[in-house]
Amino acid sequence: MTQIEMKGRGFVFNAPTDVELAVHDIVQPDLIVVMSNRKSIIGSKKLKGIPNLLIEILSESNPDHDKVLKMEAYERVDVPEYWIVDPEERTVHQFLLVSQKYILKGVHSNKVSPLTISDVVIDLEGIWG
């Protein structure tokens, strides 16, 4: 994600960062990408609004939380793109919001590029080690 921050195109936040998606709807995604065109959502204590991309890393203890509950919450408020990272399987499930519904656009293990952010390629093999 340095391709976003180092080029001054946006901001990447790690957990724990609160994101207020709507009144009484606050989440803490594992990674949050806010491009410069949405920087107005960045507050001093939390993000208040819809980021460009949210990324969750599956928890062994409760994978349905990310696969069902958080996905439904993000879909409901129109987060444009959502990724679910499965470190055990070494995959990234990439979802794109189409007509207010997430569509699985790919399952990646080598590299992945956001569909809603141009000129970014993430080398997953380097992450998996």
HUFENHU-V663238 format. One record per backbone hydrogen bond with DSSP energy under -0.5 kcal/mol. CO is the residue of the C=O (numbers start at 1). NH is the residue of the N-H. E is the energy in kcal/mol with one decimal. If there is no record, write none. Layout:
co: (CO | CO)
nh: (NH | NH)
e: (E | E)
This chain:
co: (1 | 1 | 2 | 2 | 4 | 4 | 5 | 9 | 11 | 13 | 18 | 19 | 19 | 20 | 22 | 25 | 25 | 27 | 30 | 31 | 32 | 32 | 33 | 33 | 34 | 35 | 36 | 38 | 39 | 41 | 41 | 46 | 47 | 47 | 49 | 51 | 52 | 53 | 54 | 55 | 55 | 56 | 56 | 62 | 62 | 63 | 63 | 64 | 64 | 65 | 66 | 68 | 69 | 70 | 71 | 72 | 73 | 74 | 75 | 78 | 80 | 81 | 82 | 83 | 83 | 84 | 84 | 85 | 85 | 86 | 86 | 91 | 92 | 92 | 93 | 93 | 94 | 94 | 95 | 96 | 96 | 98 | 101 | 103 | 103 | 106 | 108 | 110 | 110 | 112 | 121 | 122 | 122 | 123 | 124 | 125)
nh: (4 | 5 | 6 | 7 | 9 | 10 | 8 | 36 | 34 | 32 | 47 | 21 | 27 | 49 | 25 | 21 | 22 | 19 | 15 | 55 | 13 | 34 | 52 | 53 | 11 | 38 | 39 | 41 | 42 | 43 | 48 | 43 | 20 | 49 | 51 | 80 | 81 | 33 | 83 | 30 | 31 | 58 | 85 | 65 | 66 | 66 | 67 | 68 | 69 | 70 | 71 | 72 | 73 | 74 | 75 | 76 | 77 | 79 | 78 | 80 | 97 | 54 | 95 | 56 | 85 | 86 | 93 | 58 | 87 | 90 | 91 | 86 | 94 | 108 | 84 | 95 | 105 | 106 | 82 | 98 | 103 | 101 | 98 | 96 | 105 | 94 | 92 | 124 | 125 | 122 | 123 | 112 | 124 | 127 | 128 | 129)
e: (-1.7 | -1.7 | -2.3 | -0.5 | -2.4 | -1.0 | -1.6 | -2.8 | -2.8 | -2.2 | -2.7 | -1.1 | -2.3 | -1.3 | -2.4 | -2.3 | -1.0 | -2.6 | -1.6 | -2.5 | -2.6 | -0.5 | -1.7 | -1.6 | -3.1 | -2.4 | -1.6 | -2.2 | -1.8 | -0.6 | -3.1 | -1.8 | -3.5 | -0.5 | -0.6 | -0.5 | -0.7 | -2.7 | -2.4 | -1.0 | -2.1 | -0.6 | -3.3 | -1.2 | -0.6 | -0.6 | -2.2 | -2.4 | -1.3 | -3.0 | -0.7 | -2.6 | -2.0 | -2.9 | -2.5 | -2.2 | -1.1 | -2.5 | -1.2 | -0.5 | -2.5 | -1.8 | -2.9 | -2.4 | -0.5 | -0.5 | -2.9 | -3.2 | -0.7 | -1.6 | -1.7 | -3.1 | -0.6 | -2.7 | -2.2 | -0.6 | -3.2 | -1.0 | -2.2 | -0.6 | -2.5 | -0.9 | -3.1 | -2.3 | -0.5 | -2.9 | -2.2 | -1.4 | -1.5 | -2.9 | -0.6 | -1.8 | -1.1 | -0.9 | -3.0 | -1.5)
